[in-house]
Amino acid sequence: MDEVESMADRDDVCILLPTFNEAETIESVVSGFREQGFTNVLVIDGGSTDGTQELAESAGAQVVEQSGSGKGQAVREAVARHIDQPYVLMADGDATYRPDEADRLLEPLLSGQAAHVIGNRFADMRPGAMTKLNQIGNRIINSAFETIHGRDLTDILSGYRAFTRQSFQRSSLTASGFGIETEMAVECVKHNISTAVVPITYQPRPDESDTNLRPFRDGATIILTLYQMAKTNNPLFYFGSVGLGSTVVGFLLGAYVAYDWVVNSISHEVIAVVGSFAILLGIQLLMFGVLSDMLVAVNREQTRRLEDIAVQLTHESRDQPADVFADQQVGDTEGTGDSDTATKPAVSPNQPDE
């Protein structure tokens, strides 16, 4: 019985593998997931020229070539156009994640505990899996995420994650490249999507496999994405940080003008005007940040209440017995029928006319 239920659960899961020139590893990755009982394996490829698509197809995966470029665009396109299953397990095609740990990520989804699950690579990171530079960068980005968006998700850049298709469709994702994981984490916080973090093993890439990640450029893009998304998720931080910086600059300029005028009797009218403008701008931005944060808080509360009402109505409709609906339908028919028909007594075929 458990085996049948497990296979049924696997039929509801699509393994999503975004790839680009992963010929050295993609065959073993696809085979690994299929050996775990997953028959729905989708490889969405960014136009590989090393035979990745052919190898993935020969291993039993469905292969499609994305219409655009970048990992983010590939994931969005795959979920929107090619995936019908209610659950998606996303992994990389570089063999750094273990297919036999898939159930760790799927269990919170299938049990209803979470709608989005992130695999924590730092729980069991094997030697050589990540350079010291990348480890430092990951720690900085995760700390920045916690500071800006107020949640500690441990490893927001993990590429091994599972989510419901419904929760993905609720998110407003626009990233085209490696910023997709960051956006997904932010959207989970923004829309209050239940999120779980589970430990996974992170393995080093095979020696013959090259990474597509460029640490400095991609790291800067991710930091910028975190900050930009704070505009709608944490406007107090977004506008407040700029406002605070402008105010500090204005006071420093003012202090310099006052010092030079008192000590050297030199006036700096232009600098004084610039400093005053910076202070006024900073104060206005701080006020705007506070007001925006209040609006966001009210909007979140109203959205939460509407979602609770929708869930309650759904449960009530499911729990209502079928005969209640039948009685309602009969009542509706009687209430909307012709008045003569409704009041005229039925005549038996054997009853003579009066």
C-alpha positions as CSV (number, residue, x, y, z in Angstrom):
1,M,0.0,0.0,0.0
2,D,2.8,2.4,0.9
3,E,4.6,1.7,-2.3
4,V,1.5,2.4,-4.3
5,E,0.9,5.7,-2.5
6,S,4.6,6.6,-3.0
7,M,4.4,6.0,-6.8
8,A,1.2,8.0,-7.0
9,D,2.9,10.8,-5.2
10,R,5.8,10.6,-7.7
11,D,3.3,10.8,-10.6
12,D,2.3,14.2,-9.2
13,V,5.9,15.5,-9.2
14,C,7.8,17.0,-12.1
15,I,11.6,17.0,-11.9
16,L,12.8,20.3,-13.4
17,L,16.4,20.5,-14.6
18,P,17.4,23.8,-16.3
19,T,20.6,23.1,-18.2
20,F,23.3,24.7,-20.4
21,N,26.2,22.7,-21.6
22,E,26.0,20.0,-19.0
23,A,26.9,17.0,-21.2
24,E,29.4,15.6,-18.7
25,T,26.7,15.1,-15.9
26,I,23.2,15.4,-17.3
27,E,22.8,11.7,-18.2
28,S,23.7,10.6,-14.7
29,V,21.4,13.2,-13.1
30,V,18.4,12.2,-15.2
31,S,19.1,8.5,-14.6
32,G,19.4,9.1,-10.9
33,F,16.0,10.7,-10.6
34,R,14.4,8.0,-12.8
35,E,15.9,5.3,-10.6
36,Q,14.2,6.9,-7.6
37,G,10.8,6.3,-9.4
38,F,10.3,9.8,-11.0
39,T,9.0,9.3,-14.5
40,N,8.3,13.0,-15.2
41,V,11.7,14.5,-15.8
42,L,11.8,17.8,-17.7
43,V,15.1,19.2,-19.0
44,I,14.7,22.7,-20.3
45,D,17.9,23.7,-22.1
46,G,19.3,27.0,-23.0
47,G,20.7,26.0,-26.4
48,S,23.6,23.7,-25.4
49,T,26.1,22.9,-28.1
50,D,27.8,20.0,-26.4
51,G,25.1,17.3,-26.8
52,T,23.3,17.9,-23.5
53,Q,19.9,17.7,-25.1
54,E,20.6,14.4,-26.8
55,L,22.1,12.8,-23.7
56,A,19.2,13.9,-21.5
57,E,16.7,12.5,-24.0
58,S,18.5,9.2,-24.2
59,A,18.4,8.9,-20.4
60,G,14.6,9.2,-20.5
61,A,13.9,12.9,-19.9
62,Q,11.5,15.1,-21.8
63,V,13.7,17.8,-23.4
64,V,12.6,21.2,-24.5
65,E,14.7,24.2,-25.6
66,Q,13.8,27.5,-23.9
67,S,12.7,30.4,-26.1
68,G,14.9,32.9,-24.2
69,S,18.1,32.7,-22.2
70,G,19.1,32.4,-18.6
71,K,18.1,30.1,-15.8
72,G,15.3,32.3,-14.5
73,Q,13.6,32.6,-17.9
74,A,13.9,28.8,-18.3
75,V,12.2,28.1,-14.9
76,R,9.4,30.5,-15.6
77,E,8.8,29.2,-19.1
78,A,8.9,25.5,-17.9
79,V,6.3,26.0,-15.2
80,A,4.0,28.2,-17.4
81,R,4.1,26.0,-20.5
82,H,5.4,22.5,-19.9
83,I,4.5,21.4,-16.4
84,D,1.0,20.1,-15.5
85,Q,1.9,18.3,-12.2
86,P,1.0,20.0,-9.0
87,Y,4.5,19.6,-7.5
88,V,7.8,20.7,-8.9
89,L,11.3,19.5,-7.7
90,M,14.0,21.8,-9.2
91,A,17.6,20.8,-9.3
92,D,20.7,21.6,-11.3
93,G,22.1,19.4,-14.0
94,D,25.7,19.4,-12.7
95,A,25.4,16.4,-10.3
96,T,26.0,18.5,-7.2
97,Y,22.7,17.4,-5.7
98,R,21.7,13.9,-4.8
99,P,18.5,12.4,-6.4
100,D,18.2,10.0,-3.5
101,E,17.5,13.0,-1.2
102,A,14.5,14.1,-3.2
103,D,12.0,12.8,-0.6
104,R,13.5,15.2,2.0
105,L,12.3,18.1,-0.1
106,L,9.0,16.6,-1.2
107,E,7.8,15.3,2.2
108,P,6.8,18.8,3.6
109,L,4.9,19.5,0.3
110,L,3.1,16.2,0.2
111,S,2.2,16.3,3.9
112,G,0.9,19.9,3.5
113,Q,3.4,21.4,5.9
114,A,4.9,23.8,3.4
115,A,4.3,25.1,-0.2
116,H,8.0,25.9,-0.8
117,V,11.0,23.9,0.4
118,I,14.6,24.9,0.2
119,G,17.5,22.5,0.5
120,N,20.2,23.8,2.9
121,R,23.6,23.1,1.2
122,F,25.5,24.1,4.3
123,A,24.1,21.3,6.4
124,D,26.4,18.8,4.6
125,M,28.8,20.5,2.3
126,R,31.4,18.1,1.0
127,P,35.1,19.3,0.6
128,G,35.6,21.1,-2.6
129,A,31.9,21.6,-3.3
130,M,32.2,25.4,-2.9
131,T,35.2,27.7,-3.0
132,K,35.9,29.9,0.0
133,L,35.1,33.0,-2.0
134,N,31.6,31.6,-2.9
135,Q,31.0,30.5,0.7
136,I,31.8,34.1,1.9
137,G,29.6,35.5,-0.8
138,N,26.7,33.2,0.1
139,R,27.0,34.1,3.8
140,I,26.9,37.8,3.0
141,I,23.9,37.4,0.7
142,N,22.0,35.3,3.2
143,S,22.7,37.9,5.9
144,A,21.6,40.7,3.6
145,F,18.4,38.8,2.9
146,E,17.7,38.4,6.6
147,T,18.4,42.1,7.3
148,I,16.3,43.4,4.4
149,H,13.4,41.0,4.3
150,G,13.2,39.9,7.9
151,R,13.5,36.1,7.5
152,D,16.3,33.6,8.0
153,L,16.0,31.0,5.2
154,T,19.6,29.8,5.7
155,D,20.5,29.2,2.1
156,I,18.4,31.3,-0.3
157,L,20.7,30.6,-3.3
158,S,20.2,26.8,-3.2
159,G,19.2,25.4,-6.5
160,Y,17.7,22.2,-5.0
161,R,14.2,23.1,-4.0
162,A,10.6,21.9,-4.3
163,F,7.4,23.9,-4.5
164,T,3.8,23.7,-5.5
165,R,2.9,25.0,-8.9
166,Q,0.1,27.0,-7.3
167,S,2.6,28.9,-5.0
168,F,4.9,29.5,-8.0
169,Q,2.1,31.0,-10.0
170,R,1.3,33.4,-7.1
171,S,4.8,34.8,-7.2
172,S,5.8,37.7,-9.5
173,L,9.1,36.5,-10.9
174,T,11.1,38.5,-13.5
175,A,14.7,37.4,-13.0
176,S,16.3,36.0,-16.1
177,G,19.5,34.5,-14.7
178,F,20.7,33.1,-11.4
179,G,18.6,35.7,-9.5
180,I,15.6,33.4,-9.8
181,E,16.4,31.7,-6.5
182,T,16.6,35.0,-4.7
183,E,13.3,36.2,-6.2
184,M,11.6,33.0,-5.2
185,A,12.8,33.4,-1.6
186,V,11.6,37.1,-1.5
187,E,8.3,36.2,-3.0
188,C,7.7,33.5,-0.4
189,V,8.2,36.2,2.3
190,K,6.2,38.8,0.5
191,H,3.1,36.5,-0.1
192,N,3.5,34.7,3.2
193,I,4.0,31.3,1.4
194,S,4.8,28.6,4.0
195,T,8.4,27.8,3.6
196,A,10.5,25.0,5.0
197,V,14.3,24.4,5.0
198,V,15.7,20.9,5.0
199,P,19.3,19.6,5.1
200,I,20.8,18.2,2.0
201,T,24.2,17.1,0.7
202,Y,26.1,19.4,-1.6
203,Q,28.7,17.6,-3.7
204,P,31.6,19.0,-5.7
205,R,31.2,19.2,-9.5
206,P,33.0,16.5,-11.5
207,D,36.4,17.7,-12.6
208,E,35.4,17.7,-16.3
209,S,32.3,19.8,-15.6
210,D,32.6,23.6,-15.9
211,T,30.4,26.0,-13.9
212,N,28.3,28.6,-15.5
213,L,28.4,30.8,-12.4
214,R,30.4,34.0,-12.4
215,P,30.8,34.9,-8.7
216,F,31.4,38.7,-8.8
217,R,29.0,39.6,-11.6
218,D,26.2,37.2,-10.4
219,G,26.8,38.1,-6.8
220,A,26.4,41.8,-7.5
221,T,23.2,41.0,-9.5
222,I,21.8,39.1,-6.6
223,I,22.5,41.8,-4.1
224,L,20.9,44.4,-6.4
225,T,17.9,42.1,-6.8
226,L,17.5,41.9,-3.0
227,Y,17.6,45.6,-2.6
228,Q,15.3,46.3,-5.5
229,M,12.7,43.9,-4.2
230,A,12.7,45.6,-0.9
231,K,10.8,48.4,-2.5
232,T,7.5,46.4,-2.3
233,N,8.4,44.0,0.5
234,N,10.2,46.3,2.9
235,P,9.7,49.9,1.8
236,L,10.9,51.3,5.1
237,F,14.3,49.7,4.5
238,Y,14.4,50.6,0.8
239,F,13.4,54.3,1.1
240,G,14.8,54.7,4.7
241,S,18.3,53.6,3.7
242,V,18.5,56.2,0.9
243,G,16.9,58.8,3.1
244,L,19.2,58.1,6.0
245,G,22.2,58.3,3.7
246,S,21.0,61.6,2.2
247,T,20.4,63.1,5.7
248,V,23.8,62.1,6.9
249,V,25.5,63.6,3.8
250,G,23.5,66.8,4.4
251,F,24.6,67.1,8.0
252,L,28.2,66.5,7.1
253,L,28.1,69.2,4.5
254,G,26.4,71.5,7.0
255,A,29.0,70.8,9.6
256,Y,31.8,71.6,7.1
257,V,30.2,74.9,6.1
258,A,29.7,75.9,9.8
259,Y,33.2,74.9,10.7
260,D,34.9,76.8,7.9
261,W,32.7,79.9,8.5
262,V,33.5,80.0,12.3
263,V,37.2,79.1,12.1
264,N,38.2,80.7,8.8
265,S,35.4,83.1,8.1
266,I,34.8,81.5,4.7
267,S,31.2,81.1,3.6
268,H,30.1,78.3,1.2
269,E,26.6,79.3,0.1
270,V,26.4,76.7,-2.6
271,I,27.5,73.9,-0.4
272,A,25.1,75.1,2.3
273,V,22.2,75.0,-0.2
274,V,23.2,71.4,-1.3
275,G,23.5,70.3,2.3
276,S,20.0,71.7,3.1
277,F,18.5,70.0,0.1
278,A,20.1,66.7,1.0
279,I,18.6,66.9,4.6
280,L,15.2,67.8,3.3
281,L,15.2,65.0,0.7
282,G,16.4,62.5,3.3
283,I,13.7,63.4,5.8
284,Q,11.0,63.2,3.1
285,L,12.3,59.8,2.0
286,L,12.2,58.6,5.6
287,M,8.6,59.8,6.0
288,F,7.6,58.2,2.7
289,G,9.2,54.9,3.8
290,V,7.2,54.9,7.0
291,L,3.9,55.6,5.2
292,S,4.7,52.9,2.5
293,D,5.5,50.4,5.2
294,M,2.1,51.1,6.9
295,L,0.3,50.6,3.6
296,V,2.2,47.3,2.9
297,A,1.3,46.1,6.4
298,V,-2.4,46.9,5.9
299,N,-2.4,45.2,2.4
300,R,-0.8,42.1,3.8
301,E,-3.4,41.8,6.6
302,Q,-6.3,42.2,4.1
303,T,-4.7,39.7,1.7
304,R,-4.3,37.2,4.6
305,R,-8.0,37.6,5.6
306,L,-9.2,37.2,2.0
307,E,-7.1,34.0,1.7
308,D,-8.5,32.7,5.0
309,I,-12.0,33.3,3.8
310,A,-11.3,31.6,0.5
311,V,-9.9,28.5,2.3
312,Q,-12.8,28.4,4.7
313,L,-15.3,28.6,1.8
314,T,-13.4,25.8,0.0
315,H,-13.5,23.6,3.0
316,E,-17.2,24.2,3.6
317,S,-18.1,23.4,0.1
318,R,-16.1,20.1,0.3
319,D,-17.7,19.2,3.6
320,Q,-21.3,19.9,2.6
321,P,-23.1,16.6,1.9
322,A,-24.3,15.9,-1.6
323,D,-28.0,15.6,-0.6
324,V,-27.9,19.2,0.6
325,F,-27.0,20.3,-2.9
326,A,-29.8,18.1,-4.3
327,D,-32.3,19.6,-1.9
328,Q,-31.1,23.1,-2.9
329,Q,-31.5,22.3,-6.6
330,V,-35.0,20.9,-6.0
331,G,-35.9,24.0,-4.1
332,D,-34.6,26.2,-6.7
333,T,-36.5,24.4,-9.4
334,E,-39.8,24.6,-7.4
335,G,-39.2,28.2,-6.6
336,T,-38.6,29.2,-10.2
337,G,-41.3,27.1,-11.9
338,D,-44.6,28.3,-13.4
339,S,-47.1,29.3,-10.8
340,D,-49.9,27.2,-12.4
341,T,-47.7,24.2,-12.6
342,A,-46.5,24.6,-9.0
343,T,-50.1,24.8,-7.6
344,K,-52.0,22.5,-9.8
345,P,-52.5,19.0,-8.2
346,A,-51.2,16.0,-10.0
347,V,-53.8,14.0,-11.9
348,S,-53.6,10.2,-11.9
349,P,-53.9,8.7,-15.3
350,N,-56.7,6.3,-13.9
351,Q,-58.6,9.1,-12.2
352,P,-61.6,10.3,-14.2
353,D,-62.0,14.0,-15.0
354,E,-64.5,15.8,-13.0
